[in-house]
């Protein structure tokens, strides 16, 4: 199993625990990365293999809207 498959399995297991009976039909992960000597962050995104671009864009849009409307969980 490669790391993308492991990430996919972990996300699906997490969501199954958080939302029993619901199916994960897509996901998108955005990361901010840097190293100890770099003052500039880099950004990367990861999606499941074969996920259509329009699904990913829609997920990012919903994520932005949710953060702007509801804040992050730790903010509440």
Phi and psi restraints in degrees (value plus and minus 20) as a CYANA .aco file:
   2 UNK   PHI    -103.5   -63.5
   2 UNK   PSI     154.4   194.4
   3 UNK   PHI     -87.9   -47.9
   3 UNK   PSI     -52.3   -12.3
   4 UNK   PHI     -85.5   -45.5
   4 UNK   PSI     -60.7   -20.7
   5 UNK   PHI     -84.9   -44.9
   5 UNK   PSI     -59.4   -19.4
   6 UNK   PHI     -85.9   -45.9
   6 UNK   PSI     -60.9   -20.9
   7 UNK   PHI     -83.4   -43.4
   7 UNK   PSI     -64.8   -24.8
   8 UNK   PHI     -78.9   -38.9
   8 UNK   PSI     -66.5   -26.5
   9 UNK   PHI     -83.1   -43.1
   9 UNK   PSI     -61.3   -21.3
  10 UNK   PHI     -86.0   -46.0
  10 UNK   PSI     -62.8   -22.8
  11 UNK   PHI     -83.1   -43.1
  11 UNK   PSI     -62.6   -22.6
  12 UNK   PHI     -85.6   -45.6
  12 UNK   PSI     -60.0   -20.0
  13 UNK   PHI     -85.0   -45.0
  13 UNK   PSI     -62.4   -22.4
  14 UNK   PHI     -82.3   -42.3
  14 UNK   PSI     -66.9   -26.9
  15 UNK   PHI     -87.6   -47.6
  15 UNK   PSI     -54.4   -14.4
  16 UNK   PHI     -84.0   -44.0
  16 UNK   PSI     -55.6   -15.6
  17 UNK   PHI     -91.9   -51.9
  17 UNK   PSI     -61.2   -21.2
  18 UNK   PHI     -95.6   -55.6
  18 UNK   PSI     -52.1   -12.1
  19 UNK   PHI    -155.4  -115.4
  19 UNK   PSI      52.1    92.1
  20 UNK   PHI     -74.4   -34.4
  20 UNK   PSI     117.4   157.4
  21 UNK   PHI      66.1   106.1
  21 UNK   PSI     -28.7    11.3
  22 UNK   PHI    -115.4   -75.4
  22 UNK   PSI     129.7   169.7
  23 UNK   PHI    -126.4   -86.4
  23 UNK   PSI     118.0   158.0
  24 UNK   PHI    -102.3   -62.3
  24 UNK   PSI      99.6   139.6
  25 UNK   PHI    -128.6   -88.6
  25 UNK   PSI     -24.1    15.9
  26 UNK   PHI    -199.1  -159.1
  26 UNK   PSI     139.0   179.0
  27 UNK   PHI    -177.9  -137.9
  27 UNK   PSI     139.8   179.8
  28 UNK   PHI    -167.6  -127.6
  28 UNK   PSI     114.0   154.0
  29 UNK   PHI    -142.1  -102.1
  29 UNK   PSI     109.4   149.4
  30 UNK   PHI    -132.3   -92.3
  30 UNK   PSI     114.2   154.2
  31 UNK   PHI    -144.7  -104.7
  31 UNK   PSI     130.0   170.0
  32 UNK   PHI    -132.9   -92.9
  32 UNK   PSI     104.5   144.5
  33 UNK   PHI    -147.8  -107.8
  33 UNK   PSI     132.3   172.3
  34 UNK   PHI    -178.4  -138.4
  34 UNK   PSI     150.5   190.5
  35 UNK   PHI    -137.7   -97.7
  35 UNK   PSI     154.1   194.1
  36 UNK   PHI     -81.3   -41.3
  36 UNK   PSI     -44.5    -4.5
  37 UNK   PHI    -123.9   -83.9
  37 UNK   PSI     -13.6    26.4
  38 UNK   PHI    -130.9   -90.9
  38 UNK   PSI     106.6   146.6
  39 UNK   PHI    -110.0   -70.0
  39 UNK   PSI     -22.3    17.7
  40 UNK   PHI    -135.3   -95.3
  40 UNK   PSI     110.2   150.2
  41 UNK   PHI     -98.9   -58.9
  41 UNK   PSI     130.7   170.7
  42 UNK   PHI    -135.7   -95.7
  42 UNK   PSI     136.0   176.0
  43 UNK   PHI    -144.4  -104.4
  43 UNK   PSI     125.1   165.1
  44 UNK   PHI    -162.4  -122.4
  44 UNK   PSI     138.5   178.5
  45 UNK   PHI    -154.1  -114.1
  45 UNK   PSI     132.6   172.6
  46 UNK   PHI    -154.1  -114.1
  46 UNK   PSI     116.1   156.1
  47 UNK   PHI    -157.1  -117.1
  47 UNK   PSI     141.3   181.3
  48 UNK   PHI     -84.7   -44.7
  48 UNK   PSI     127.6   167.6
  49 UNK   PHI     -78.4   -38.4
  49 UNK   PSI     112.2   152.2
  50 UNK   PHI      66.4   106.4
  50 UNK   PSI     -22.0    18.0
  51 UNK   PHI     -90.0   -50.0
  51 UNK   PSI     109.2   149.2
  52 UNK   PHI     -82.9   -42.9
  52 UNK   PSI     126.4   166.4
  53 UNK   PHI     -78.6   -38.6
  53 UNK   PSI     -57.9   -17.9
  54 UNK   PHI     -86.6   -46.6
  54 UNK   PSI     -48.6    -8.6
  55 UNK   PHI     -87.4   -47.4
  55 UNK   PSI     -65.8   -25.8
  56 UNK   PHI     -82.0   -42.0
  56 UNK   PSI     -66.9   -26.9
  57 UNK   PHI     -80.3   -40.3
  57 UNK   PSI     -62.4   -22.4
  58 UNK   PHI     -82.0   -42.0
  58 UNK   PSI     -61.1   -21.1
  59 UNK   PHI     -84.9   -44.9
  59 UNK   PSI     -62.0   -22.0
  60 UNK   PHI     -82.1   -42.1
  60 UNK   PSI     -61.4   -21.4
  61 UNK   PHI     -84.2   -44.2
  61 UNK   PSI     -64.5   -24.5
  62 UNK   PHI     -82.7   -42.7
  62 UNK   PSI     -61.0   -21.0
  63 UNK   PHI     -80.2   -40.2
  63 UNK   PSI     -64.6   -24.6
  64 UNK   PHI     -81.9   -41.9
  64 UNK   PSI     -68.2   -28.2
  65 UNK   PHI     -80.1   -40.1
  65 UNK   PSI     -62.2   -22.2
  66 UNK   PHI     -84.4   -44.4
  66 UNK   PSI     -61.5   -21.5
  67 UNK   PHI     -86.6   -46.6
  67 UNK   PSI     -63.8   -23.8
  68 UNK   PHI     -87.8   -47.8
  68 UNK   PSI     -54.5   -14.5
  69 UNK   PHI    -105.0   -65.0
  69 UNK   PSI     -62.9   -22.9
  70 UNK   PHI    -133.3   -93.3
  70 UNK   PSI     -28.9    11.1
  71 UNK   PHI      52.7    92.7
  71 UNK   PSI    -199.3  -159.3
  72 UNK   PHI    -107.4   -67.4
  72 UNK   PSI     138.8   178.8
  73 UNK   PHI     -74.9   -34.9
  73 UNK   PSI     -60.1   -20.1
  74 UNK   PHI     -92.4   -52.4
  74 UNK   PSI     -34.1     5.9
  75 UNK   PHI    -101.2   -61.2
  75 UNK   PSI     -35.5     4.5
